[in-house]
Amino acid sequence: MSSTIVHVPGKTPGEEAADGEDKNPFLVALGDRVRNLRARRGLTRKAVALAADVSERHLANLEYGIGNASILVLLQVAGALHCSLAELLGDVTTSSPEWLLIRELLEHRPEPDLRRARVALGELFGTGGANAARSQRIALIGLRGAGKSTLGQMLADDLEYPFVELSREIEKFAGCSISEIQALYGMNAYRRYERRALEEAIQIYPEAVIATPGGLVSDAATFNQLLAHCTTVWLKAEPEQHMARVAAQGDLRPMAASREAMDDLRRILAGRAAFYSKADLVVDTSAQALEPTFQVLRAQVRQTLQLPA
């Protein structure tokens, strides 16, 4: 069956099409933002279309949530509206005047300034700061094979604190292994279990040594929780050490294509290093044997906790 579109006087083709079809909610919201930004700038649709080097009809379709614009067109429209692509796409940090003003204050600041701002905000909202409850929980972060389980158990025994392996707690919550969680339910579900496990550990244990999964830093909300409620230690190692230790644990999968696996591991470590470096303490576990490494960790932690050496 064919259909005929009858032109309605006073409406653009985009408006007519928008009236007669189900539209994707994301495209509708995107169109609303384009219209609102255009209104805020006091620009006509024709002026924006000219500045963006797109047809007025194309822009009308974009504003009414029909037509799937390419990323290049969106970049051109963002340029014409004098805004970032993030603002056009609805990034939460562009969702209100206050957010935009905060972004402006923080944009292009060096990392030390941003760290001070994050800590100050944590103290303002009661989610950060150096307090006794935070310092008595020691969280070990780093890639798999850094020594979190081995050194974590040794440190817990030395401090006479409970040792919490967060991966095991995640599996208890889910009732299956981590690989099964990811295969059956996906990474988003795994991250939810990870956050729940951390929140419960924080609630139950005022004093503990917590070994965290290597990818925990990938979720900003969970990592913020960790930084706010634990004294964090980055157990740092060279990529070759990570690979050798994982293989020594009996997992030979990374060695199946060792060159490719090493390249992947280097990329993961490079991508996460900026997050791991937010830790309060850093211990290089590649530098020496297990016992001397533990003594370095023990000394740093006891000094931080103001405990006798």
Backbone as CSV, one residue per row, in Angstrom:
resi,resn,N_x,N_y,N_z,CA_x,CA_y,CA_z,C_x,C_y,C_z
1,MET,0.850,-1.177,0.000,0.000,0.000,0.000,0.886,1.228,0.000
2,SER,0.623,2.190,-0.873,1.407,3.415,-0.915,0.706,4.485,-0.114
3,SER,1.489,5.470,0.335,0.901,6.553,1.102,1.279,7.872,0.465
4,THR,0.445,8.849,0.645,0.684,10.162,0.074,0.763,11.185,1.188
5,ILE,1.786,12.007,1.144,1.929,13.072,2.128,1.298,14.332,1.560
6,VAL,0.344,14.860,2.241,-0.331,16.081,1.813,0.301,17.254,2.532
7,HIS,0.720,18.256,1.782,1.368,19.415,2.402,0.375,20.213,3.232
8,VAL,0.762,20.521,4.440,-0.061,21.320,5.338,0.477,22.739,5.320
9,PRO,-0.326,23.724,4.947,0.159,25.103,4.902,0.708,25.532,6.259
10,GLY,1.856,26.251,6.204,2.443,26.764,7.441,3.431,25.830,8.087
11,LYS,3.563,24.595,7.538,4.505,23.641,8.121,5.605,23.304,7.122
12,THR,6.808,23.099,7.630,7.908,22.659,6.784,7.740,21.175,6.482
13,PRO,8.429,20.659,5.467,8.394,19.207,5.234,8.827,18.411,6.445
14,GLY,9.807,18.939,7.186,10.262,18.237,8.388,9.163,18.121,9.418
15,GLU,8.391,19.195,9.629,7.306,19.174,10.605,6.206,18.210,10.167
16,GLU,5.898,18.215,8.850,4.865,17.302,8.357,5.266,15.851,8.568
17,ALA,6.522,15.526,8.223,6.999,14.154,8.406,7.011,13.784,9.879
18,ALA,7.385,14.752,10.723,7.456,14.485,12.160,6.097,14.154,12.736
19,ASP,5.039,14.747,12.153,3.691,14.485,12.651,3.247,13.066,12.350
20,GLY,3.797,12.451,11.292,3.209,11.210,10.811,4.018,9.961,11.034
21,GLU,5.052,9.990,11.864,5.845,8.780,12.061,6.365,8.692,13.487
22,ASP,6.594,7.443,13.912,7.207,7.229,15.218,8.677,7.599,15.128
23,LYS,9.138,8.369,16.088,10.507,8.880,16.017,11.349,8.294,17.142
24,ASN,12.625,8.181,16.860,13.570,7.695,17.858,13.703,8.731,18.979
25,PRO,13.537,8.318,20.237,13.592,9.295,21.348,14.909,10.064,21.417
26,PHE,16.011,9.389,21.085,17.304,10.089,21.116,17.337,11.195,20.075
27,LEU,16.835,10.891,18.860,16.835,11.898,17.802,15.895,13.057,18.141
28,VAL,14.782,12.746,18.795,13.855,13.794,19.224,14.542,14.718,20.235
29,ALA,15.222,14.119,21.219,15.914,14.915,22.233,17.044,15.733,21.605
30,LEU,17.747,15.133,20.652,18.808,15.853,19.945,18.222,17.059,19.213
31,GLY,17.091,16.854,18.527,16.446,17.959,17.822,16.012,19.069,18.762
32,ASP,15.491,18.687,19.921,15.095,19.686,20.924,16.295,20.524,21.358
33,ARG,17.437,19.853,21.565,18.618,20.593,21.992,19.101,21.562,20.917
34,VAL,19.059,21.118,19.646,19.466,22.001,18.546,18.568,23.234,18.513
35,ARG,17.247,23.025,18.617,16.312,24.162,18.600,16.560,25.093,19.784
36,ASN,16.759,24.509,20.974,16.969,25.330,22.171,18.271,26.113,22.094
37,LEU,19.330,25.468,21.602,20.608,26.163,21.452,20.500,27.283,20.423
38,ARG,19.779,27.012,19.356,19.591,28.042,18.331,18.834,29.237,18.906
39,ALA,17.795,28.924,19.707,17.012,30.000,20.327,17.865,30.790,21.311
40,ARG,18.687,30.071,22.085,19.534,30.735,23.072,20.526,31.674,22.402
41,ARG,20.995,31.285,21.206,21.945,32.124,20.476,21.247,33.220,19.672
42,GLY,19.908,33.149,19.580,19.158,34.149,18.809,19.375,34.016,17.318
43,LEU,19.518,32.792,16.820,19.805,32.541,15.413,18.604,31.931,14.717
44,THR,18.396,32.320,13.467,17.352,31.684,12.674,17.862,30.351,12.159
45,ARG,16.927,29.503,11.738,17.327,28.218,11.165,18.152,28.442,9.909
46,LYS,17.771,29.436,9.126,18.500,29.727,7.885,19.937,30.136,8.192
47,ALA,20.125,30.954,9.225,21.472,31.413,9.576,22.349,30.256,10.036
48,VAL,21.780,29.363,10.829,22.552,28.205,11.304,22.893,27.289,10.142
49,ALA,21.917,27.064,9.240,22.154,26.198,8.091,23.287,26.743,7.228
50,LEU,23.291,28.070,7.027,24.352,28.685,6.228,25.709,28.533,6.916
51,ALA,25.751,28.806,8.219,27.018,28.729,8.952,27.534,27.297,9.021
52,ALA,26.613,26.331,9.095,27.005,24.920,9.195,27.252,24.283,7.840
53,ASP,26.928,25.030,6.775,27.078,24.507,5.409,26.247,23.247,5.189
54,VAL,24.995,23.282,5.695,24.027,22.214,5.427,22.754,22.862,4.914
55,SER,21.927,22.080,4.259,20.688,22.648,3.737,19.725,22.955,4.876
56,GLU,18.865,23.949,4.650,17.886,24.295,5.671,16.936,23.126,5.925
57,ARG,16.611,22.386,4.877,15.744,21.212,5.041,16.425,20.163,5.911
58,HIS,17.724,19.950,5.696,18.466,18.969,6.496,18.434,19.375,7.969
59,LEU,18.644,20.669,8.235,18.620,21.160,9.608,17.219,21.027,10.206
60,ALA,16.180,21.284,9.390,14.803,21.137,9.877,14.530,19.690,10.268
61,ASN,14.972,18.752,9.440,14.792,17.336,9.773,15.497,16.976,11.074
62,LEU,16.710,17.537,11.252,17.453,17.288,12.485,16.682,17.823,13.689
63,GLU,16.137,19.020,13.571,15.418,19.641,14.683,14.129,18.902,15.032
64,TYR,13.527,18.254,14.056,12.261,17.556,14.318,12.437,16.050,14.516
65,GLY,13.694,15.642,14.720,13.943,14.267,15.118,13.784,13.247,14.026
66,ILE,13.906,13.671,12.781,13.864,12.709,11.668,15.135,12.894,10.845
67,GLY,15.592,11.848,10.226,16.833,11.930,9.485,18.005,11.724,10.429
68,ASN,18.855,10.792,10.102,19.960,10.412,10.980,21.224,11.123,10.510
69,ALA,21.521,12.287,11.094,22.650,13.099,10.655,23.973,12.411,10.964
70,SER,24.936,12.576,10.075,26.264,12.000,10.310,26.985,12.791,11.385
71,ILE,28.027,12.211,11.928,28.803,12.874,12.973,29.455,14.139,12.436
72,LEU,29.827,14.148,11.158,30.434,15.343,10.571,29.432,16.485,10.477
73,VAL,28.188,16.158,10.104,27.145,17.187,10.064,26.904,17.745,11.459
74,LEU,26.873,16.864,12.469,26.668,17.322,13.844,27.813,18.233,14.284
75,LEU,29.027,17.908,13.890,30.165,18.772,14.204,30.003,20.147,13.568
76,GLN,29.530,20.170,12.316,29.317,21.440,11.626,28.217,22.252,12.314
77,VAL,27.134,21.585,12.712,26.034,22.277,13.393,26.508,22.807,14.743
78,ALA,27.285,21.992,15.478,27.821,22.446,16.764,28.696,23.683,16.574
79,GLY,29.511,23.684,15.520,30.343,24.856,15.241,29.507,26.083,14.938
80,ALA,28.448,25.900,14.170,27.575,27.027,13.836,26.855,27.574,15.060
81,LEU,26.584,26.698,16.027,25.891,27.118,17.251,26.869,27.538,18.353
82,HIS,28.164,27.503,18.054,29.205,27.905,19.013,29.108,27.107,20.316
83,CYS,28.945,25.816,20.178,28.906,24.944,21.352,29.746,23.708,21.065
84,SER,30.004,22.945,22.099,30.756,21.695,21.921,29.816,20.605,21.408
85,LEU,30.407,19.590,20.801,29.608,18.446,20.373,28.952,17.777,21.577
86,ALA,29.656,17.779,22.732,29.093,17.193,23.956,27.796,17.891,24.339
87,GLU,27.761,19.226,24.226,26.541,19.953,24.580,25.411,19.608,23.620
88,LEU,25.739,19.475,22.346,24.725,19.127,21.361,24.148,17.740,21.625
89,LEU,25.010,16.799,22.042,24.575,15.413,22.254,23.951,15.185,23.631
90,GLY,24.017,16.195,24.517,23.313,16.068,25.790,24.161,15.577,26.939
91,ASP,25.492,15.786,26.878,26.354,15.448,28.009,25.797,16.098,29.266
92,VAL,25.752,15.337,30.368,25.147,15.840,31.604,25.833,17.115,32.087
93,THR,27.128,17.267,31.795,27.848,18.450,32.258,27.531,19.689,31.430
94,THR,26.589,19.564,30.505,26.130,20.722,29.730,24.638,20.944,29.923
95,SER,24.049,20.266,30.907,22.583,20.220,31.007,21.961,21.414,31.731
96,SER,22.783,22.273,32.329,22.223,23.437,33.016,23.272,24.548,33.015
97,PRO,22.858,25.784,33.257,23.835,26.879,33.315,24.926,26.640,34.359
98,GLU,24.562,26.088,35.539,25.577,25.852,36.576,26.623,24.854,36.114
99,TRP,26.147,23.760,35.485,27.088,22.776,34.961,28.050,23.446,33.975
100,LEU,27.502,24.252,33.066,28.334,24.886,32.050,29.355,25.842,32.672
101,LEU,28.926,26.569,33.702,29.848,27.498,34.370,30.950,26.732,35.105
102,ILE,30.584,25.595,35.726,31.592,24.763,36.400,32.582,24.208,35.379
103,ARG,32.053,23.728,34.251,32.937,23.223,33.178,33.920,24.297,32.729
104,GLU,33.409,25.507,32.573,34.258,26.604,32.119,35.389,26.871,33.120
105,LEU,35.056,26.806,34.415,36.073,27.017,35.446,37.158,25.938,35.423
106,LEU,36.746,24.699,35.119,37.680,23.574,35.205,38.415,23.284,33.901
107,GLU,37.853,23.747,32.793,38.417,23.408,31.491,39.840,23.946,31.367
108,HIS,40.718,23.101,30.832,42.121,23.437,30.569,42.964,23.599,31.840
109,ARG,42.393,23.248,33.001,43.185,23.285,34.232,44.142,22.084,34.245
110,PRO,45.327,22.234,34.839,46.246,21.090,34.942,45.724,20.068,35.945
111,GLU,46.251,18.840,35.840,45.792,17.744,36.693,45.851,18.057,38.195
112,PRO,46.924,18.686,38.703,46.937,18.974,40.148,45.772,19.873,40.581
113,ASP,45.417,20.843,39.752,44.277,21.713,40.071,42.980,20.921,40.083
114,LEU,42.815,20.029,39.100,41.595,19.226,39.030,41.494,18.292,40.234
115,ARG,42.630,17.747,40.655,42.623,16.868,41.840,42.176,17.644,43.077
116,ARG,42.723,18.867,43.253,42.322,19.680,44.404,40.833,20.005,44.356
117,ALA,40.336,20.286,43.153,38.904,20.595,43.009,38.056,19.378,43.368
118,ARG,38.498,18.182,42.917,37.733,16.961,43.222,37.703,16.693,44.720
119,VAL,38.855,16.851,45.378,38.918,16.616,46.824,38.054,17.626,47.565
120,ALA,38.126,18.894,47.134,37.317,19.937,47.787,35.825,19.667,47.626
121,LEU,35.418,19.212,46.445,34.007,18.876,46.230,33.600,17.687,47.087
122,GLY,34.505,16.704,47.217,34.211,15.558,48.064,33.995,15.963,49.505
123,GLU,34.829,16.878,49.994,34.668,17.354,51.366,33.392,18.175,51.520
124,LEU,33.075,18.986,50.501,31.867,19.811,50.543,30.607,18.959,50.639
125,PHE,30.591,17.851,49.900,29.397,17.013,49.847,29.494,15.778,50.739
126,GLY,30.520,15.729,51.572,30.616,14.646,52.542,30.990,13.310,51.964
127,THR,31.675,13.298,50.799,32.050,12.021,50.178,33.553,11.855,50.065
128,GLY,34.311,12.718,50.707,35.764,12.600,50.581,36.464,13.182,51.784
129,GLY,37.733,13.435,51.614,38.505,14.013,52.708,39.228,12.955,53.508
130,ALA,40.262,13.368,54.170,41.049,12.437,54.977,40.408,12.304,56.347
131,ASN,39.680,11.227,56.565,39.089,10.998,57.875,39.474,9.610,58.360
132,ALA,39.252,9.359,59.632,39.697,8.104,60.238,39.048,6.896,59.586
133,ALA,37.733,6.972,59.308,37.024,5.827,58.718,37.603,5.478,57.362
134,ARG,37.980,6.500,56.598,38.552,6.256,55.284,39.915,5.599,55.411
135,SER,40.756,6.139,56.285,42.143,5.681,56.327,42.281,4.248,56.823
136,GLN,41.326,3.763,57.599,41.443,2.418,58.166,41.049,1.318,57.187
137,ARG,40.525,1.682,56.037,40.294,0.691,54.975,41.380,0.875,53.926
138,ILE,42.100,-0.184,53.638,43.169,-0.130,52.648,42.685,-0.861,51.397
139,ALA,42.616,-0.162,50.276,42.191,-0.774,49.018,43.369,-0.854,48.066
140,LEU,43.638,-2.050,47.564,44.725,-2.263,46.615,44.165,-2.243,45.203
141,ILE,44.733,-1.385,44.357,44.286,-1.288,42.972,45.454,-1.609,42.046
142,GLY,45.143,-1.946,40.807,46.169,-2.289,39.826,45.683,-3.416,38.942
143,LEU,46.421,-3.657,37.863,46.053,-4.720,36.929,46.195,-6.101,37.563
144,ARG,45.504,-7.052,36.978,45.646,-8.438,37.406,47.110,-8.858,37.292
145,GLY,47.601,-9.543,38.322,48.993,-9.959,38.326,49.905,-8.981,39.024
146,ALA,49.329,-7.906,39.597,50.167,-6.928,40.308,50.547,-7.426,41.688
147,GLY,49.828,-8.435,42.214,50.121,-8.954,43.550,49.091,-8.568,44.592
148,LYS,47.911,-8.138,44.152,46.893,-7.669,45.100,46.430,-8.761,46.053
149,SER,46.207,-9.960,45.555,45.727,-11.046,46.416,46.805,-11.490,47.407
150,THR,48.008,-11.718,46.898,49.091,-12.208,47.757,49.500,-11.163,48.785
151,LEU,49.806,-9.957,48.316,50.240,-8.898,49.221,49.098,-8.427,50.113
152,GLY,47.876,-8.465,49.570,46.716,-8.057,50.364,46.496,-8.960,51.556
153,GLN,46.618,-10.274,51.352,46.458,-11.220,52.460,47.576,-11.042,53.486
154,MET,48.796,-10.838,53.002,49.923,-10.625,53.919,49.727,-9.352,54.747
155,LEU,49.254,-8.293,54.097,49.041,-7.031,54.801,47.905,-7.158,55.816
156,ALA,46.836,-7.839,55.427,45.707,-8.036,56.348,46.146,-8.826,57.577
157,ASP,46.947,-9.857,57.369,47.450,-10.648,58.501,48.306,-9.783,59.417
158,ASP,49.147,-8.949,58.814,50.046,-8.103,59.604,49.262,-7.078,60.429
159,LEU,48.223,-6.483,59.818,47.432,-5.463,60.507,46.339,-6.068,61.387
160,GLU,46.111,-7.387,61.218,45.014,-8.078,61.891,43.664,-7.480,61.474
161,TYR,43.546,-7.230,60.171,42.323,-6.727,59.559,41.690,-7.853,58.735
162,PRO,40.385,-7.806,58.502,39.783,-8.743,57.537,40.344,-8.486,56.137
163,PHE,40.476,-9.568,55.364,40.889,-9.435,53.966,39.677,-9.690,53.082
164,VAL,39.370,-8.735,52.217,38.201,-8.830,51.337,38.679,-8.848,49.891
165,GLU,38.420,-9.953,49.215,38.725,-10.043,47.784,37.429,-9.700,47.051
166,LEU,37.379,-8.517,46.466,36.115,-8.013,45.927,35.562,-8.896,44.803
167,SER,36.431,-9.521,44.043,35.960,-10.420,42.966,35.122,-11.560,43.524
168,ARG,35.541,-12.118,44.672,34.770,-13.201,45.292,33.423,-12.682,45.796
169,GLU,33.402,-11.457,46.305,32.142,-10.882,46.787,31.183,-10.638,45.636
170,ILE,31.705,-10.233,44.503,30.869,-10.036,43.303,30.225,-11.358,42.901
171,GLU,31.009,-12.437,42.923,30.480,-13.754,42.553,29.409,-14.218,43.535
172,LYS,29.559,-13.875,44.814,28.525,-14.232,45.801,27.221,-13.513,45.498
173,PHE,27.312,-12.241,45.178,26.121,-11.470,44.840,25.404,-12.072,43.631
174,ALA,26.190,-12.406,42.597,25.602,-12.864,41.342,25.224,-14.333,41.362
175,GLY,25.869,-15.128,42.236,25.609,-16.561,42.259,26.265,-17.303,41.117
176,CYS,27.248,-16.688,40.477,27.986,-17.357,39.395,29.347,-16.671,39.257
177,SER,30.198,-17.234,38.401,31.552,-16.702,38.247,31.523,-15.383,37.485
178,ILE,32.613,-14.644,37.591,32.700,-13.358,36.898,32.605,-13.541,35.382
179,SER,33.261,-14.565,34.853,33.181,-14.807,33.405,31.752,-15.115,32.985
180,GLU,31.002,-15.825,33.826,29.599,-16.113,33.519,28.736,-14.851,33.610
181,ILE,29.011,-13.988,34.591,28.271,-12.721,34.690,28.423,-11.940,33.394
182,GLN,29.662,-11.811,32.939,29.928,-11.017,31.739,29.346,-11.667,30.490
183,ALA,29.417,-12.994,30.419,28.897,-13.693,29.241,27.367,-13.688,29.195
184,LEU,26.735,-13.881,30.359,25.278,-14.009,30.401,24.559,-12.672,30.476
185,TYR,25.127,-11.735,31.232,24.404,-10.498,31.526,25.068,-9.240,30.988
186,GLY,26.340,-9.343,30.582,27.020,-8.190,30.000,27.801,-7.378,31.017
187,MET,28.620,-6.469,30.486,29.513,-5.685,31.328,28.756,-4.712,32.230
188,ASN,27.631,-4.167,31.767,26.881,-3.231,32.615,26.392,-3.912,33.892
189,ALA,25.913,-5.152,33.761,25.459,-5.892,34.940,26.639,-6.174,35.864
190,TYR,27.783,-6.542,35.274,28.966,-6.798,36.095,29.343,-5.556,36.896
191,ARG,29.327,-4.387,36.255,29.678,-3.152,36.961,28.699,-2.860,38.099
192,ARG,27.425,-3.201,37.937,26.449,-3.001,39.019,26.772,-3.904,40.206
193,TYR,27.083,-5.162,39.927,27.475,-6.081,41.010,28.749,-5.589,41.701
194,GLU,29.686,-5.083,40.920,30.945,-4.595,41.464,30.691,-3.445,42.439
195,ARG,29.822,-2.528,42.051,29.531,-1.391,42.929,28.818,-1.839,44.195
196,ARG,27.868,-2.765,44.045,27.160,-3.290,45.223,28.121,-3.968,46.187
197,ALA,29.046,-4.743,45.637,30.014,-5.452,46.486,30.896,-4.467,47.235
198,LEU,31.330,-3.409,46.567,32.156,-2.405,47.230,31.357,-1.672,48.308
199,GLU,30.133,-1.279,47.989,29.306,-0.563,48.967,29.077,-1.405,50.220
200,GLU,28.846,-2.721,50.025,28.620,-3.588,51.182,29.899,-3.740,52.005
201,ALA,31.037,-3.870,51.326,32.309,-3.996,52.050,32.575,-2.749,52.884
202,ILE,32.290,-1.577,52.320,32.493,-0.319,53.049,31.565,-0.246,54.257
203,GLN,30.334,-0.718,54.056,29.349,-0.657,55.141,29.689,-1.627,56.273
204,ILE,30.182,-2.818,55.927,30.417,-3.863,56.922,31.736,-3.672,57.655
205,TYR,32.784,-3.254,56.931,34.131,-3.272,57.506,34.677,-1.858,57.729
206,PRO,34.746,-1.402,58.960,35.412,-0.121,59.228,36.919,-0.234,59.064
207,GLU,37.450,-1.456,59.243,38.869,-1.736,59.027,38.960,-2.965,58.124
208,ALA,39.727,-2.862,57.053,39.858,-3.998,56.141,40.960,-3.726,55.138
209,VAL,41.456,-4.796,54.533,42.299,-4.696,53.339,41.462,-5.269,52.195
210,ILE,41.256,-4.475,51.163,40.370,-4.847,50.063,41.187,-4.952,48.780
211,ALA,41.165,-6.129,48.160,41.786,-6.308,46.849,40.706,-6.099,45.792
212,THR,40.925,-5.142,44.896,39.889,-4.778,43.922,40.188,-5.357,42.546
213,PRO,39.158,-5.579,41.726,39.400,-5.995,40.338,40.129,-4.896,39.572
214,GLY,40.929,-5.300,38.607,41.746,-4.333,37.873,40.958,-3.274,37.139
215,GLY,39.746,-3.635,36.678,38.959,-2.698,35.879,38.042,-1.805,36.677
216,LEU,38.079,-1.888,38.004,37.169,-1.080,38.818,37.309,0.407,38.507
217,VAL,38.525,0.846,38.193,38.744,2.274,37.927,38.036,2.743,36.666
218,SER,37.550,1.801,35.845,36.871,2.176,34.602,35.507,2.786,34.849
219,ASP,34.921,2.527,36.006,33.614,3.086,36.344,33.840,4.250,37.311
220,ALA,33.596,5.468,36.844,33.940,6.658,37.631,33.201,6.700,38.958
221,ALA,31.918,6.308,38.969,31.134,6.374,40.204,31.685,5.404,41.252
222,THR,32.023,4.179,40.834,32.568,3.190,41.763,33.951,3.610,42.250
223,PHE,34.762,4.140,41.336,36.112,4.568,41.725,36.044,5.748,42.699
224,ASN,35.092,6.655,42.492,34.899,7.755,43.437,34.554,7.228,44.829
225,GLN,33.705,6.195,44.868,33.358,5.560,46.155,34.618,5.031,46.835
226,LEU,35.443,4.375,46.068,36.666,3.788,46.613,37.593,4.879,47.155
227,LEU,37.802,5.931,46.374,38.689,7.010,46.790,38.158,7.730,48.028
228,ALA,36.831,7.823,48.125,36.224,8.546,49.250,36.282,7.759,50.549
229,HIS,36.231,6.421,50.463,36.074,5.610,51.672,37.275,4.732,52.012
230,CYS,38.312,4.762,51.183,39.472,3.899,51.430,40.769,4.655,51.185
231,THR,41.798,4.275,51.911,43.157,4.676,51.557,43.608,3.725,50.455
232,THR,43.949,4.273,49.306,44.204,3.434,48.135,45.699,3.286,47.879
233,VAL,46.076,2.079,47.440,47.468,1.770,47.116,47.507,1.174,45.714
234,TRP,48.249,1.805,44.821,48.443,1.252,43.480,49.629,0.304,43.515
235,LEU,49.366,-0.968,43.322,50.440,-1.953,43.157,50.807,-1.954,41.683
236,LYS,51.959,-1.393,41.410,52.384,-1.107,40.038,53.414,-2.136,39.595
237,ALA,53.275,-2.626,38.370,54.244,-3.597,37.848,54.421,-3.379,36.352
238,GLU,55.509,-3.895,35.835,55.757,-3.835,34.396,54.841,-4.815,33.673
239,PRO,54.471,-4.527,32.418,53.578,-5.426,31.674,54.062,-6.874,31.641
240,GLU,55.375,-7.072,31.480,55.922,-8.435,31.428,55.687,-9.172,32.746
241,GLN,55.759,-8.437,33.856,55.518,-9.039,35.162,54.048,-9.439,35.303
242,HIS,53.151,-8.566,34.868,51.724,-8.903,34.906,51.465,-10.201,34.141
243,MET,52.001,-10.275,32.925,51.765,-11.435,32.074,52.347,-12.700,32.694
244,ALA,53.561,-12.615,33.213,54.220,-13.794,33.785,53.467,-14.303,35.011
245,ARG,52.968,-13.385,35.838,52.272,-13.799,37.062,50.919,-14.432,36.748
246,VAL,50.209,-13.882,35.754,48.929,-14.478,35.357,49.155,-15.894,34.834
247,ALA,50.195,-16.072,34.034,50.521,-17.405,33.517,50.901,-18.341,34.659
248,ALA,51.655,-17.837,35.640,52.063,-18.659,36.781,50.878,-19.095,37.625
249,GLN,49.776,-18.319,37.573,48.561,-18.690,38.302,47.782,-19.794,37.588
250,GLY,48.282,-20.202,36.395,47.654,-21.294,35.677,46.756,-20.861,34.550
251,ASP,46.641,-19.555,34.314,45.808,-19.061,33.226,46.716,-18.823,32.028
252,LEU,46.676,-19.750,31.068,47.558,-19.668,29.910,46.902,-18.961,28.728
253,ARG,45.658,-18.490,28.893,44.968,-17.838,27.779,45.739,-16.634,27.236
254,PRO,46.327,-15.795,28.099,47.051,-14.655,27.536,48.242,-15.050,26.686
255,MET,48.744,-16.289,26.881,49.933,-16.698,26.152,49.591,-17.295,24.794
256,ALA,48.298,-17.483,24.514,47.907,-18.129,23.267,48.391,-17.324,22.064
257,ALA,48.317,-16.012,22.173,48.860,-15.149,21.127,49.665,-14.078,21.854
258,SER,50.837,-14.461,22.335,51.545,-13.645,23.319,51.863,-12.246,22.821
259,ARG,52.243,-12.102,21.540,52.584,-10.772,21.019,51.354,-9.865,21.067
260,GLU,50.246,-10.361,20.565,49.014,-9.572,20.561,48.540,-9.311,21.984
261,ALA,48.639,-10.329,22.843,48.209,-10.177,24.232,49.049,-9.127,24.953
262,MET,50.354,-9.111,24.695,51.215,-8.118,25.329,50.880,-6.719,24.850
263,ASP,50.578,-6.587,23.563,50.205,-5.272,23.032,48.912,-4.790,23.687
264,ASP,47.939,-5.715,23.826,46.671,-5.360,24.471,46.906,-4.951,25.923
265,LEU,47.743,-5.724,26.621,48.006,-5.434,28.035,48.665,-4.066,28.194
266,ARG,49.601,-3.743,27.300,50.265,-2.435,27.369,49.252,-1.309,27.158
267,ARG,48.324,-1.518,26.211,47.308,-0.488,25.950,46.381,-0.320,27.160
268,ILE,45.983,-1.452,27.775,45.108,-1.377,28.955,45.813,-0.645,30.087
269,LEU,47.075,-0.997,30.316,47.830,-0.365,31.399,48.002,1.130,31.136
270,ALA,48.299,1.485,29.880,48.457,2.901,29.535,47.140,3.647,29.725
271,GLY,46.018,2.999,29.362,44.720,3.647,29.486,44.269,3.832,30.921
272,ARG,44.700,2.929,31.814,44.257,2.999,33.210,45.259,3.688,34.139
273,ALA,46.478,3.876,33.669,47.521,4.411,34.550,47.124,5.755,35.153
274,ALA,46.465,6.610,34.369,46.073,7.930,34.886,45.092,7.802,36.039
275,PHE,44.263,6.736,36.021,43.313,6.506,37.115,44.018,5.862,38.306
276,TYR,44.852,4.856,38.030,45.595,4.213,39.116,46.449,5.236,39.878
277,SER,46.962,6.228,39.151,47.856,7.206,39.781,47.132,8.119,40.767
278,LYS,45.809,8.047,40.841,45.065,8.820,41.847,45.185,8.201,43.232
279,ALA,45.791,7.031,43.330,45.935,6.350,44.622,46.771,7.187,45.590
280,ASP,46.517,6.983,46.879,47.266,7.700,47.915,48.721,7.244,47.981
281,LEU,48.937,5.946,47.722,50.286,5.374,47.808,50.562,4.555,46.547
282,VAL,51.829,4.431,46.199,52.242,3.615,45.053,53.380,2.710,45.490
283,VAL,53.259,1.409,45.181,54.317,0.446,45.483,54.634,-0.310,44.203
284,ASP,55.884,-0.281,43.797,56.329,-0.989,42.591,56.620,-2.441,42.963
285,THR,55.800,-3.355,42.449,55.986,-4.769,42.797,56.914,-5.486,41.821
286,SER,57.442,-4.755,40.829,58.400,-5.350,39.890,59.834,-5.195,40.367
287,ALA,60.044,-4.283,41.312,61.402,-3.873,41.655,62.192,-4.941,42.398
288,GLN,61.520,-5.771,43.205,62.249,-6.730,44.033,61.358,-7.927,44.358
289,ALA,61.902,-8.857,45.126,61.185,-10.085,45.460,60.006,-9.798,46.383
290,LEU,59.202,-10.848,46.645,57.954,-10.684,47.384,58.156,-10.105,48.776
291,GLU,59.044,-10.686,49.568,59.193,-10.246,50.962,59.668,-8.798,51.067
292,PRO,60.698,-8.389,50.330,61.087,-6.966,50.387,59.973,-6.033,49.895
293,THR,59.228,-6.482,48.891,58.116,-5.665,48.396,57.066,-5.492,49.478
294,PHE,56.774,-6.598,50.183,55.796,-6.505,51.270,56.270,-5.551,52.357
295,GLN,57.539,-5.572,52.659,58.053,-4.684,53.706,57.897,-3.212,53.312
296,VAL,58.076,-2.918,52.019,57.860,-1.547,51.530,56.386,-1.172,51.688
297,LEU,55.496,-2.085,51.279,54.052,-1.847,51.409,53.665,-1.670,52.871
298,ARG,54.160,-2.566,53.701,53.836,-2.529,55.136,54.266,-1.201,55.746
299,ALA,55.480,-0.756,55.435,56.006,0.480,56.019,55.178,1.686,55.579
300,GLN,54.814,1.737,54.286,54.042,2.875,53.791,52.657,2.914,54.426
301,VAL,52.017,1.753,54.516,50.663,1.702,55.066,50.687,2.041,56.557
302,ARG,51.610,1.463,57.301,51.672,1.736,58.743,51.972,3.211,59.023
303,GLN,52.804,3.804,58.196,53.073,5.226,58.364,51.812,6.048,58.097
304,THR,51.073,5.688,57.051,49.829,6.401,56.724,48.790,6.244,57.818
305,LEU,48.693,5.035,58.374,47.723,4.773,59.437,48.211,5.238,60.810
306,GLN,49.451,5.724,60.839,50.078,6.173,62.081,50.122,5.039,63.112
307,LEU,50.563,3.859,62.598,50.727,2.689,63.453,52.212,2.441,63.687
308,PRO,52.580,1.777,64.798,54.000,1.488,65.039,54.595,0.657,63.897
309,ALA,55.819,0.957,63.542,56.499,0.206,62.482,56.865,-1.175,62.964
